[in-house]
Amino acid sequence: MIFCQQKVIKEMNRLGMLIDLSHVGENTTRAAIRVSKAPVIFSHSSVYSLCAHKRNVPDDIIQSLKDNGGIIMINFFPDFVKCAPNATISDVAEHFHYVKRMIGADYIGIGGDFDGVNR
């Protein structure tokens, strides 16, 4: 992580701003979690192990949320849930169950992203 990016994260922490990592690459995400003194969020992401979409969150990063106190808010968009044009509520629930089994229910939220879902 570049020094300037570290300064931005530290300033966001100082101001009490929430750091949303939903559209951030894996390396920057890992660095942001390492640098941040405050919990981070993924406001609309899902689990990479269940659907290998580049926007989803890998297991090691999900695991780091527990130490950080952060949260992953599960996205409902089929491409992120099932890696297919259609997904069911059971498919969405599997993402919730996966995170719950891994780090607990305290680190999960609903991040539907319905404004971007057209199906």
Secondary structure, 3 states (H helix, E strand, C coil): CCHHHHHHHHHHHHHCCCEECCCCCHHHHHHHHHHCCCCEEEEEECECCCCCCCCCECHHHHHHHHHHCCEEEECCCHHHHCCCCCCCHHHHHHHHHHHHHHHCHHHEEECCCHHHCCC
